[in-house]
Amino acid sequence: MTARLVTGIGELTTWDAERPVLADAAFVVEDGRVAWVGPASEAPDADDREDVGGAAVTPGFVDSHTHLVFAGDRAAEFEARMAGAPYRAGGIRTTVAATRAASDDELDAGVRRHLAEMHRQGTTTVEIKSGYGLTVHDEARALRIARRHTDETTYLGAHVVPSGTGTAEYVDLVTGPMLDACAPHARWVDVFCEDGAFDADAARAVLRAGIAAGLAPRVHANQLGHGPGVQVACEVGAASADHCTYLTDDDVEALASTGTVAGLLPGVEFSSRHPYPDARRLLDAGVTVALATDCNPGSSYTSSMPFCIALGVRELRLTPREALWSATAGGAASLRRDDVGHLRVGARADYAVLDAPSAVHLAYRPGVPLVRQTVVGGERSSA
């Protein structure tokens, strides 16, 4: 096995409990994992040596909420929202029609294009949902396509109820034949628990059926207003309740007491002009917070985790370090992963080299392409 020493690091973010950030640091990559971390002056010998010239190095970003299997464009809808039209869940059906009409090759090319954007911006782990098919065939093919690119695939047949179908009839399909076709290609089951989508009883039915089929639960919760989504997520032991824009004190307490991660998606509020969630309130209550892009063509068409970090600092009341933690270790917690999101010994060697002396620059210089190189499993490439 070849060992590579990465040295000349001005600031290394490890998220080690005792020394989460190291100055003048180095680490060793061996067999795709981190084998040693410490001060550059104490670095061991290695077969290969890479000097990053004083750059900051962070764990690769973990984007724990995306919808990348889609076709079409909803720029006109975005333009209308910016002119004052409200965001509604029903816009999803526009993307459903375009996605059903697209070929497998077209959908796969779209996934690859967006993943390349993410990679250039430091993202190394991505979750991908279905949800723009809403038929047995189209949901299953979305997950087959997603599984080509990530193990973190999520069955979201319960995104909205298709036009011309009753809710009860559709829930029977989602928890029956559609689940049977999709479960072999998914790790997670998700539901959009919201006015205009699925109520608490329907959400419970979908999640419990998914759990019985061996899938772990996640929930789209409390995006458009106060509702039952967070409570349902906590009740079923979901790994995450994502959005969390409108929360009661009881919701915050439930998240804190159950350990369900609050996945915050500030690109949505940027695009919809809803209020931003209050991350400070969640952290002060002891809730684990993740940041993710929610990359999708309707409510958050961004693939940039650095942009979400900057929004997290400016609009969600996170410090720069808290925002970075939420975009790395927090995302890993949302996916129940302990091998990514940090650079401690044993971690997968996923990291980003920045054209900056400190990770604070991710928020300090918003919109600037600071990621010089993205490394996945120790494999180097230009970002």
C-alpha positions as CSV (number, residue, x, y, z in Angstrom):
1,M,0.0,0.0,0.0
2,T,1.3,3.5,-0.9
3,A,1.1,6.1,1.8
4,R,0.9,9.8,0.8
5,L,1.7,12.6,3.2
6,V,-0.3,15.8,2.7
7,T,1.6,18.6,4.2
8,G,2.0,22.4,4.0
9,I,-1.6,22.8,5.4
10,G,-2.1,26.2,6.9
11,E,-5.3,25.1,8.6
12,L,-6.7,21.6,8.8
13,T,-10.3,20.9,10.0
14,T,-10.4,17.4,11.5
15,W,-13.4,17.7,13.9
16,D,-11.3,15.7,16.4
17,A,-12.8,16.3,19.9
18,E,-9.6,17.6,21.4
19,R,-8.2,19.5,18.4
20,P,-10.9,20.1,15.8
21,V,-8.8,22.6,13.9
22,L,-5.0,22.3,13.5
23,A,-2.5,25.0,12.2
24,D,0.6,24.0,10.3
25,A,-0.8,20.5,10.0
26,A,-0.3,17.4,7.9
27,F,-2.0,14.0,7.5
28,V,-1.3,10.7,5.8
29,V,-3.5,9.0,3.3
30,E,-3.1,5.2,3.0
31,D,-5.4,2.8,1.2
32,G,-8.0,5.5,0.7
33,R,-8.3,6.4,4.4
34,V,-6.7,8.8,6.9
35,A,-3.9,7.0,8.6
36,W,-2.2,9.8,10.6
37,V,-3.0,13.4,11.6
38,G,-0.9,15.9,13.4
39,P,1.5,18.8,13.3
40,A,3.6,19.0,10.2
41,S,6.7,19.0,12.3
42,E,5.9,15.5,13.6
43,A,4.8,14.0,10.3
44,P,6.0,10.4,9.6
45,D,7.8,9.4,6.4
46,A,5.6,8.4,3.5
47,D,6.0,7.0,-0.1
48,D,4.6,10.2,-1.6
49,R,4.4,13.8,-0.5
50,E,2.0,16.5,-1.5
51,D,2.6,20.1,-0.3
52,V,-0.6,22.3,-0.5
53,G,1.3,25.5,0.0
54,G,-0.4,26.9,3.1
55,A,-3.9,26.2,1.9
56,A,-6.8,25.3,4.3
57,V,-8.1,21.7,4.1
58,T,-11.6,20.7,5.2
59,P,-13.5,17.4,5.2
60,G,-15.4,16.9,2.0
61,F,-18.9,18.3,2.1
62,V,-21.7,15.8,2.8
63,D,-24.8,16.9,0.9
64,S,-27.5,14.9,2.7
65,H,-30.6,16.1,0.7
66,T,-30.8,16.3,-3.1
67,H,-33.3,15.6,-5.9
68,L,-30.9,15.1,-8.8
69,V,-32.9,12.7,-11.0
70,F,-35.1,15.1,-13.0
71,A,-35.6,16.7,-16.4
72,G,-36.7,20.1,-17.4
73,D,-36.4,23.5,-16.0
74,R,-38.6,25.7,-13.8
75,A,-37.0,29.1,-14.3
76,A,-40.3,30.7,-15.2
77,E,-41.7,29.6,-11.8
78,F,-38.7,31.1,-10.1
79,E,-39.1,34.3,-12.0
80,A,-42.8,34.4,-10.9
81,R,-41.9,33.9,-7.3
82,M,-39.3,36.7,-7.4
83,A,-42.2,38.9,-8.7
84,G,-44.3,37.9,-5.7
85,A,-46.1,34.6,-6.5
86,P,-46.1,32.2,-3.5
87,Y,-44.3,28.9,-3.5
88,R,-46.6,25.8,-3.5
89,A,-45.9,22.1,-3.4
90,G,-47.9,21.5,-6.6
91,G,-45.1,22.9,-8.8
92,I,-43.4,19.5,-8.4
93,R,-45.9,18.1,-11.0
94,T,-44.3,20.2,-13.7
95,T,-41.0,18.4,-13.2
96,V,-42.8,15.0,-13.0
97,A,-44.1,15.5,-16.5
98,A,-40.7,16.4,-17.9
99,T,-39.0,13.5,-16.0
100,R,-41.4,10.9,-17.2
101,A,-40.8,12.0,-20.8
102,A,-37.0,11.9,-20.5
103,S,-35.0,8.8,-21.5
104,D,-32.8,7.0,-19.0
105,D,-29.7,8.4,-20.8
106,E,-31.0,11.9,-20.5
107,L,-31.7,11.5,-16.8
108,D,-28.3,9.9,-16.1
109,A,-26.5,12.7,-18.0
110,G,-28.3,15.3,-15.8
111,V,-27.3,13.5,-12.6
112,R,-23.7,13.3,-13.8
113,R,-23.7,17.0,-14.7
114,H,-24.9,18.1,-11.3
115,L,-22.6,15.7,-9.5
116,A,-19.7,17.2,-11.4
117,E,-20.8,20.7,-10.3
118,M,-20.9,19.5,-6.7
119,H,-17.5,17.8,-6.9
120,R,-15.9,21.0,-8.2
121,Q,-17.3,22.7,-5.1
122,G,-15.9,20.2,-2.6
123,T,-18.8,17.8,-2.2
124,T,-17.7,14.2,-1.8
125,T,-20.9,12.4,-0.4
126,V,-24.3,12.9,-1.9
127,E,-27.8,11.6,-1.1
128,I,-30.2,11.4,-4.1
129,K,-34.0,11.0,-3.9
130,S,-36.5,9.8,-6.4
131,G,-39.8,11.6,-6.4
132,Y,-40.3,13.0,-9.9
133,G,-41.7,9.8,-11.4
134,L,-44.7,8.9,-9.2
135,T,-45.4,5.7,-11.1
136,V,-44.0,2.3,-10.3
137,H,-41.8,2.3,-13.4
138,D,-40.5,5.9,-13.1
139,E,-39.8,5.8,-9.4
140,A,-37.9,2.5,-9.8
141,R,-35.8,3.7,-12.8
142,A,-35.0,7.0,-10.9
143,L,-33.5,5.0,-8.1
144,R,-31.7,2.6,-10.4
145,I,-30.1,5.7,-12.0
146,A,-29.3,7.3,-8.7
147,R,-27.7,4.0,-7.4
148,R,-25.1,4.2,-10.2
149,H,-23.7,7.3,-8.5
150,T,-24.3,6.9,-4.7
151,D,-25.2,4.4,-2.1
152,E,-27.3,7.1,-0.4
153,T,-30.5,6.6,-2.4
154,T,-33.9,7.6,-1.0
155,Y,-37.3,6.3,-2.1
156,L,-39.6,9.4,-2.3
157,G,-42.7,8.0,-4.0
158,A,-44.7,10.1,-1.5
159,H,-43.5,13.4,-2.9
160,V,-47.0,14.6,-4.0
161,V,-50.2,12.9,-5.1
162,P,-50.3,12.7,-8.9
163,S,-53.1,14.6,-10.7
164,G,-56.2,12.5,-11.1
165,T,-55.4,10.1,-8.2
166,G,-56.9,10.1,-4.8
167,T,-54.6,10.3,-1.8
168,A,-55.7,6.9,-0.3
169,E,-55.4,5.2,-3.6
170,Y,-51.9,6.6,-4.1
171,V,-50.7,5.8,-0.6
172,D,-51.8,2.2,-1.3
173,L,-49.6,2.2,-4.4
174,V,-46.6,3.8,-2.6
175,T,-46.8,1.3,0.2
176,G,-47.5,-1.6,-2.1
177,P,-46.3,-2.3,-5.6
178,M,-44.2,0.9,-5.9
179,L,-42.3,0.1,-2.6
180,D,-41.7,-3.5,-3.8
181,A,-40.1,-2.2,-7.0
182,C,-38.1,0.5,-5.4
183,A,-36.8,-1.0,-2.1
184,P,-34.1,-3.0,-3.7
185,H,-32.5,0.2,-5.0
186,A,-32.9,2.4,-1.9
187,R,-31.4,2.8,1.5
188,W,-34.0,5.3,2.8
189,V,-37.7,6.1,2.6
190,D,-39.0,9.7,2.7
191,V,-42.3,11.5,2.6
192,F,-43.3,15.1,2.0
193,C,-45.5,15.7,5.1
194,E,-47.1,19.1,4.3
195,D,-50.3,20.8,3.2
196,G,-50.7,20.0,-0.5
197,A,-48.8,16.8,-0.1
198,F,-49.3,14.1,2.7
199,D,-50.9,14.5,6.1
200,A,-49.6,12.9,9.3
201,D,-51.6,9.6,8.9
202,A,-50.5,9.1,5.3
203,A,-46.9,10.0,6.2
204,R,-46.9,7.4,9.0
205,A,-48.3,4.7,6.7
206,V,-45.6,5.4,4.1
207,L,-42.8,5.5,6.6
208,R,-43.9,2.4,8.5
209,A,-44.2,0.4,5.2
210,G,-40.7,1.5,4.2
211,I,-39.3,0.5,7.6
212,A,-41.0,-2.9,7.3
213,A,-39.3,-3.3,3.9
214,G,-35.9,-2.6,5.4
215,L,-35.5,1.1,4.6
216,A,-34.6,3.8,7.1
217,P,-36.9,6.8,7.4
218,R,-36.3,10.5,6.6
219,V,-39.0,13.2,6.4
220,H,-39.6,16.5,4.5
221,A,-41.0,18.4,7.5
222,N,-42.4,21.8,8.4
223,Q,-41.3,23.6,5.2
224,L,-44.4,25.6,4.2
225,G,-45.9,26.2,7.7
226,H,-46.4,24.7,11.1
227,G,-47.4,21.0,10.8
228,P,-47.0,17.5,12.0
229,G,-43.9,16.5,10.0
230,V,-41.3,16.9,12.7
231,Q,-43.4,15.1,15.3
232,V,-43.9,12.2,12.8
233,A,-40.2,12.1,12.1
234,C,-39.3,11.9,15.7
235,E,-42.1,9.3,16.4
236,V,-40.8,6.9,13.8
237,G,-37.1,7.4,14.7
238,A,-36.2,9.1,11.4
239,A,-32.6,9.9,10.8
240,S,-33.5,13.5,9.8
241,A,-36.4,15.9,9.6
242,D,-35.5,18.2,6.7
243,H,-36.5,21.8,6.2
244,C,-37.6,22.7,9.8
245,T,-38.5,26.2,8.7
246,Y,-41.5,26.5,11.0
247,L,-41.0,25.0,14.4
248,T,-42.9,25.1,17.7
249,D,-41.1,24.6,21.1
250,D,-42.5,21.1,21.2
251,D,-40.9,20.4,17.8
252,V,-37.5,21.6,19.0
253,E,-37.8,19.6,22.2
254,A,-38.7,16.4,20.2
255,L,-35.7,16.8,17.9
256,A,-33.4,17.3,20.9
257,S,-34.8,14.4,22.9
258,T,-34.8,11.8,20.0
259,G,-31.6,12.7,18.2
260,T,-33.3,13.2,14.9
261,V,-31.1,15.6,12.9
262,A,-32.6,18.9,11.7
263,G,-31.6,19.2,8.1
264,L,-31.6,22.8,7.1
265,L,-31.8,23.7,3.4
266,P,-31.3,27.5,3.1
267,G,-31.2,27.5,-0.7
268,V,-35.0,26.9,-0.4
269,E,-35.6,30.0,1.6
270,F,-33.4,32.0,-0.8
271,S,-35.5,30.8,-3.7
272,S,-38.9,30.9,-2.1
273,R,-38.6,34.0,0.2
274,H,-39.9,32.0,3.1
275,P,-38.3,32.9,6.5
276,Y,-35.0,31.2,7.1
277,P,-35.0,28.5,9.9
278,D,-33.3,29.5,13.1
279,A,-30.3,27.3,13.5
280,R,-29.2,29.1,16.6
281,R,-32.4,28.1,18.4
282,L,-31.9,24.5,17.4
283,L,-28.2,24.4,18.5
284,D,-29.0,26.0,21.8
285,A,-31.5,23.3,22.5
286,G,-29.0,20.6,21.8
287,V,-30.3,19.6,18.3
288,T,-27.9,18.2,15.7
289,V,-28.0,20.4,12.6
290,A,-27.1,19.5,9.0
291,L,-26.8,21.8,6.1
292,A,-27.7,20.5,2.6
293,T,-28.5,22.0,-0.8
294,D,-31.8,20.4,-1.6
295,C,-30.6,20.7,-5.2
296,N,-33.8,20.5,-7.3
297,P,-35.2,22.4,-10.3
298,G,-38.1,24.0,-8.4
299,S,-37.4,25.3,-4.9
300,S,-33.6,25.3,-4.6
301,Y,-31.6,25.0,-7.9
302,T,-28.2,25.2,-6.4
303,S,-25.5,22.5,-6.2
304,S,-23.2,24.6,-4.0
305,M,-22.5,23.6,-0.5
306,P,-20.2,26.7,0.0
307,F,-23.2,28.9,-0.9
308,C,-25.3,27.1,1.7
309,I,-22.5,27.6,4.2
310,A,-22.5,31.3,3.5
311,L,-26.3,31.4,3.9
312,G,-26.0,29.4,7.1
313,V,-23.8,32.1,8.5
314,R,-25.6,35.1,7.2
315,E,-29.2,34.0,7.5
316,L,-29.4,31.0,9.9
317,R,-27.2,32.6,12.7
318,L,-24.5,29.9,12.6
319,T,-20.9,30.8,13.2
320,P,-18.5,29.9,10.3
321,R,-17.2,26.9,12.2
322,E,-20.8,25.7,13.0
323,A,-21.8,26.1,9.4
324,L,-18.8,24.0,8.2
325,W,-19.5,21.4,10.8
326,S,-23.2,21.2,9.7
327,A,-22.1,20.8,6.1
328,T,-19.7,18.0,6.9
329,A,-20.1,16.1,10.2
330,G,-23.7,17.2,10.4
331,G,-24.5,15.8,7.0
332,A,-22.8,12.6,7.9
333,A,-24.9,12.4,11.1
334,S,-28.0,12.9,9.0
335,L,-27.0,9.9,6.9
336,R,-25.9,7.9,9.9
337,R,-22.3,7.7,8.6
338,D,-19.2,7.7,10.8
339,D,-16.7,7.3,7.9
340,V,-17.2,10.7,6.2
341,G,-17.6,14.3,7.3
342,H,-14.4,14.4,9.3
343,L,-10.6,13.8,8.9
344,R,-9.8,11.8,12.0
345,V,-7.8,8.6,11.7
346,G,-9.8,5.9,10.0
347,A,-12.0,8.3,8.0
348,R,-12.4,7.9,4.3
349,A,-9.9,10.3,2.8
350,D,-12.5,12.8,1.4
351,Y,-11.4,16.4,1.6
352,A,-11.3,19.8,-0.1
353,V,-8.2,22.0,-0.6
354,L,-9.1,25.6,-0.5
355,D,-7.5,28.6,-2.2
356,A,-7.7,30.3,1.2
357,P,-5.8,30.2,4.5
358,S,-8.9,29.4,6.5
359,A,-12.2,27.7,6.1
360,V,-13.8,30.9,7.4
361,H,-13.3,32.2,3.9
362,L,-16.1,29.9,2.7
363,A,-18.5,32.4,4.3
364,Y,-16.3,35.4,4.2
365,R,-15.9,35.3,0.4
366,P,-19.4,34.1,-0.8
367,G,-19.7,33.2,-4.4
368,V,-16.0,32.9,-5.0
369,P,-14.8,29.4,-6.3
370,L,-12.4,28.7,-3.4
371,V,-12.2,24.9,-3.8
372,R,-8.9,24.2,-5.6
373,Q,-9.0,20.4,-5.4
374,T,-11.6,17.8,-4.3
375,V,-10.3,14.4,-3.1
376,V,-12.5,11.3,-2.8
377,G,-11.1,8.2,-1.1
378,G,-7.6,9.6,-1.5
379,E,-8.0,10.0,-5.3
380,R,-6.9,13.4,-6.4
381,S,-8.5,15.5,-9.1
382,S,-8.8,19.2,-10.0
383,A,-12.0,20.7,-8.7
